[in-house]
């Protein structure tokens, strides 16, 4: 992923595309990803699945890893290991204070 001149460990921003993570993250909202963040069960992550970057909630169940959408219209995907996670979502930006939220 080309992070536009950011160092590998620096947080960076991305725009959410699609509705797989509604109602928490609407299409077009900005999220801040920390590549060095602490990965925990239930955190929101940027991960690689089938050679594409994907934004989902990480579920760890009995040593297995899953990428779960918040929108039930999408399927939960398995990933082989934690190395597929490239960063955790630490903030949702917004134009109004009540739209902003911190995670992790």
Residue pairs with C-beta under 8 A, 6 or more apart in sequence:
1 53
1 86
3 10
3 12
4 12
6 12
8 35
9 35
9 36
10 35
11 32
11 33
11 34
11 35
11 90
12 32
12 33
12 35
13 30
13 31
13 32
13 33
13 93
14 30
14 31
14 33
14 46
14 55
15 28
15 29
15 30
15 31
16 25
16 26
16 27
16 28
16 29
16 30
16 31
16 55
17 27
17 28
18 27
19 26
19 27
19 71
19 73
20 55
20 56
20 69
20 70
20 71
20 73
20 74
21 44
21 55
21 56
21 57
21 69
21 70
21 71
22 70
22 71
23 70
24 70
24 92
25 31
25 44
25 55
25 70
25 92
29 92
29 93
29 94
29 99
30 92
30 93
30 94
31 44
31 55
31 89
31 91
31 92
31 93
32 89
32 90
32 91
32 92
32 93
33 46
33 86
33 87
33 88
33 89
33 90
34 87
34 88
34 90
34 104
35 86
35 87
36 87
37 43
37 87
37 88
37 90
37 104
38 88
38 104
39 45
39 58
39 82
39 85
39 88
40 58
40 104
41 58
41 59
41 60
42 57
42 58
42 59
43 57
43 58
43 88
43 89
43 103
43 104
44 55
44 56
44 57
44 58
44 88
44 89
44 103
45 55
45 56
45 57
45 58
45 67
45 85
45 86
45 87
45 88
45 89
46 53
46 54
46 55
46 85
46 86
46 87
46 88
46 89
47 53
47 54
47 55
47 56
47 58
47 67
47 79
47 84
47 85
47 86
48 54
48 79
48 84
48 86
49 67
49 77
49 79
49 84
53 86
54 67
54 77
55 89
56 67
56 68
56 69
56 77
57 67
57 68
57 69
57 70
58 65
58 66
58 67
58 68
58 85
59 65
59 66
59 67
59 68
59 76
60 66
64 78
65 78
65 79
65 80
65 81
65 82
65 84
65 85
66 76
66 77
66 78
66 79
67 76
67 77
67 78
67 79
68 76
69 75
69 76
79 85
88 103
88 104
89 103
89 104
90 102
90 103
90 104
91 100
91 101
91 102
91 103
92 99
92 100
92 101
92 103
93 99
93 100
94 100
94 101
